[in-house]
Amino acid sequence: MWDFETDPEYQELLDWADAFVRDEIEPLDLIWPHLQFTPLTDTRRKVVDPLKEQVRQKGLWATHLGPELGGQGYGQLKLALLNEILGRSQWAPIIFGCQAPDTGNAEIIAHYGTPEQKESYLRPLLDGELFSSYSMTEPQGGADPTQFTTRAVRDGDDWVINGWKFFSSNANTAAFLIVMVVTNPDVSPYQGMSMFLLPTDTPGVNIVRNVGMYGDREDQGSHALIHYENVRVPDSALLGGEGQAFVIAQTRLGGGRIHHAMRTIGVAQKAIDMMCERVLSRKTAGSLLADKQTVQGYIADSYAQLKQFRLFVLYTAWEIDKYNDYKKVRKDIATAKVVMPTVLHDIAWRAMQVHGALGVSNEMPFLGMVTGAAALGLADGPTEVHKTTVAKQVLRDYKASDDVWPSEWIPRKRDAARERFAEYLELEVGNL
Ligand SMILES: Cc1cc2nc3c(=O)[nH]c(=O)nc-3n(C[C@H](O)[C@H](O)[C@H](O)COP(=O)(O)OP(=O)(O)OC[C@H]3O[C@@H](n4cnc5c(N)ncnc54)[C@H](O)[C@@H]3O)c2cc1C
């Protein structure tokens, strides 16, 4: 079967979600911006909880999770269709129970957690009662995890963790951390690192500062520099087995990356919507902006870029549902990750340009989108590293030529073709 249509029942839900996000949720972005990294106070809960309840009643809460975890088991393709709507708003993923970094964190606890870990951390996380943080990058290196030095050492029945982590998003608000550390420095890092699950208020977890993104106020940062100083945790804090960190990280980051790509479609579409409205509204040098050829080029290029990206993301989500194994979809997840920052950057930049001075002002959201695109080229690993992954995976399907000439070298192929059809060629020559 090969189909590009959404089934009518789910489309109805998507239409509901679209109107709900625009009318009920997008206004929250204006009164409580940067919300996802600030605690849900009682006042905010009065607004947010009834919205979550409406989502639950529609059966759209954490839809990608199976019913045993409180979702509908709709999978990644349907999540993609929903996430491209939710991507328009910072608050929407929280109100639909599928926000980063919690979705990726929930996924690995569901996959590798013990029953006790699921009860303590996963259940409240999925109920939207608390937030989580993933603490992997270190100040001296993020792209290459083999550089990590944060260490856990056994001490009786406990482990004691020491070291530094950087850019642990949301640690300030999170109830718990998932931290990746070296547990055995004598073997390859691929076998010598482990993940631990621990409450953020464990003694010795020191949030030294919260780094902000460009444009944030200095006191508004949400990416923590954490000093883990003699942090004592029981053996039961290990997530998965000892030495399993790399395998777990791939599960965690595979899901997270494609979820970012899904939401990015929504942001880029919003930029196109604004661009189109503007060029139809503004006249200069005797005609509408929409009539200028360069501006038409902006629109066509943006439409083409987004359409290709969207189809690719939907296809990758479909592959994840089909294979249920991130390793098999690694090449395409990495490709989506590589393309995503450029798609958003280019579209947001063009939309900003056609808005003139207003476009670069703080009265329009474009520069936030452009810096957001830059962040997407780093979060969950830099573009360059993902390009290497894509290239390596693509090359797996090829082998070197058997001799000095390429297999498509025309003289050799032509000789072979001549030999094969020799009798007909002789006839042609004879008839001349
Ligand atoms: C918005 C945001 C949120 C984040 N959230 C988290 C989080 O929650 N938890 C967490 O642990 N981390 C998080 N990070 C950190 C992120 O994972 C790292 O920034 C990323 O892995 C790169 O590491 P680095 O910043 O140390 O850069 P480096 O590793 O120093 O790399 C710097 C640059 O060097 C180049 N480079 C690096 N390696 C290669 C290579 N192999 N080939 C070619 N060029 C290369 C690239 O240009 C790269 O951008 C977040 C980052 C951002 C921007």
The ligand as a MOL file (V3000), in Angstrom:
LIG
                    3D

  0  0  0     0  0            999 V3000
M  V30 BEGIN CTAB
M  V30 COUNTS 53 58 0 0 0
M  V30 BEGIN ATOM
M  V30 1 C 19.5400 24.0960 22.6330 0
M  V30 2 C 20.4600 23.0090 23.0900 0
M  V30 3 C 19.9960 22.0670 23.9990 0
M  V30 4 C 20.8540 21.0590 24.4460 0
M  V30 5 N 20.3870 20.1830 25.3950 0
M  V30 6 C 21.2350 19.2540 25.9030 0
M  V30 7 C 20.7830 18.3810 26.9450 0
M  V30 8 O 19.6290 18.4480 27.3880 0
M  V30 9 N 21.6560 17.4890 27.4760 0
M  V30 10 C 22.9350 17.3810 27.0240 0
M  V30 11 O 23.6610 16.5450 27.5260 0
M  V30 12 N 23.3920 18.2060 26.0230 0
M  V30 13 C 22.5800 19.1300 25.4660 0
M  V30 14 N 23.0220 19.9970 24.4860 0
M  V30 15 C 24.4220 19.9250 24.0760 0
M  V30 16 C 24.6420 19.3240 22.7010 0
M  V30 17 O 24.3700 17.9390 22.7270 0
M  V30 18 C 26.0850 19.6520 22.3020 0
M  V30 19 O 26.1580 21.0460 22.1320 0
M  V30 20 C 26.5320 18.9530 21.0570 0
M  V30 21 O 26.6240 17.5660 21.2370 0
M  V30 22 C 27.9060 19.4840 20.5920 0
M  V30 23 O 28.8230 19.4480 21.6400 0
M  V30 24 P 29.6690 20.7710 22.0140 0
M  V30 25 O 28.7510 21.9110 22.1860 0
M  V30 26 O 30.5730 20.4290 23.1300 0
M  V30 27 O 30.5120 21.0740 20.7010 0
M  V30 28 P 31.8800 20.3990 20.2720 0
M  V30 29 O 31.8560 18.9420 20.5240 0
M  V30 30 O 32.9900 21.1880 20.8490 0
M  V30 31 O 31.8120 20.6610 18.7030 0
M  V30 32 C 31.9200 22.0130 18.2340 0
M  V30 33 C 31.8970 22.0280 16.7210 0
M  V30 34 O 33.0100 21.3070 16.1980 0
M  V30 35 C 32.6670 20.7080 14.9630 0
M  V30 36 N 32.7780 19.2450 15.1050 0
M  V30 37 C 32.6900 18.5120 16.2320 0
M  V30 38 N 32.8750 17.2080 15.9500 0
M  V30 39 C 33.0920 17.1110 14.6230 0
M  V30 40 C 33.3510 16.0260 13.7360 0
M  V30 41 N 33.4170 14.7690 14.1650 0
M  V30 42 N 33.5290 16.3080 12.4140 0
M  V30 43 C 33.4580 17.5960 11.9610 0
M  V30 44 N 33.2260 18.6560 12.7670 0
M  V30 45 C 33.0510 18.4220 14.0820 0
M  V30 46 C 31.2150 21.1050 14.6870 0
M  V30 47 O 31.1860 22.2780 13.9180 0
M  V30 48 C 30.6900 21.3700 16.0750 0
M  V30 49 O 29.5540 22.2130 16.0840 0
M  V30 50 C 22.1880 20.9820 23.9730 0
M  V30 51 C 22.6350 21.9240 23.0290 0
M  V30 52 C 21.8000 22.9360 22.5940 0
M  V30 53 C 22.3160 23.9420 21.6050 0
M  V30 END ATOM
M  V30 BEGIN BOND
M  V30 1 1 1 2
M  V30 2 1 2 3
M  V30 3 2 2 52
M  V30 4 2 3 4
M  V30 5 1 4 5
M  V30 6 1 4 50
M  V30 7 2 5 6
M  V30 8 1 6 7
M  V30 9 1 6 13
M  V30 10 2 7 8
M  V30 11 1 7 9
M  V30 12 1 9 10
M  V30 13 2 10 11
M  V30 14 1 10 12
M  V30 15 2 12 13
M  V30 16 1 13 14
M  V30 17 1 14 15
M  V30 18 1 14 50
M  V30 19 1 15 16
M  V30 20 1 16 17
M  V30 21 1 16 18
M  V30 22 1 18 19
M  V30 23 1 18 20
M  V30 24 1 20 21
M  V30 25 1 20 22
M  V30 26 1 22 23
M  V30 27 1 23 24
M  V30 28 2 24 25
M  V30 29 1 24 26
M  V30 30 1 24 27
M  V30 31 1 27 28
M  V30 32 2 28 29
M  V30 33 1 28 30
M  V30 34 1 28 31
M  V30 35 1 31 32
M  V30 36 1 32 33
M  V30 37 1 33 34
M  V30 38 1 33 48
M  V30 39 1 34 35
M  V30 40 1 35 36
M  V30 41 1 35 46
M  V30 42 1 36 37
M  V30 43 1 36 45
M  V30 44 2 37 38
M  V30 45 1 38 39
M  V30 46 1 39 40
M  V30 47 2 39 45
M  V30 48 1 40 41
M  V30 49 2 40 42
M  V30 50 1 42 43
M  V30 51 2 43 44
M  V30 52 1 44 45
M  V30 53 1 46 47
M  V30 54 1 46 48
M  V30 55 1 48 49
M  V30 56 2 50 51
M  V30 57 1 51 52
M  V30 58 1 52 53
M  V30 END BOND
M  V30 END CTAB
M  END
